[in-house]
């Protein structure tokens, strides 16, 4: 079972279940025993990986008419995103926050990270994050994309930035 964008349902009232791709959506899923959760990532203007399915936050923003909610995530800084609450009042989380939460909740709580087509900058940022935080790699079940070029770039960057594990088994 994979919980898509966390524990949410677009047909529920927003006071019944968390907003998709929110930290609460993932923590609720993992706390309810769902082990795998899918998320979508986007890179902000100041190179922070945030969870976002759409190019902008117009659909999920508490104020869908605000100028920032209609801007592409890649044109916003993390500070601008922090000041733009979602329908639930929470902000879109950083990927690292969700990975840390998964790690704290359970060894079985893991993310399936989706990189949207044409989003190679996110792939490079993801590789850097995983290289800098080896302790969080165990919380990543899979990285996927429908863009073969992005996946080849990601693999090359992971191979370059993360040294292979050394087999220390005797013999």
Helices and strands as residue ranges (DSSP letters): E 2-4, H 23-31, E 36-43, E 49-51, H 67-70, G 73-75, H 78-82, H 95-105, E 110-115, H 120-132, G 134-139, E 140-144, H 148-161
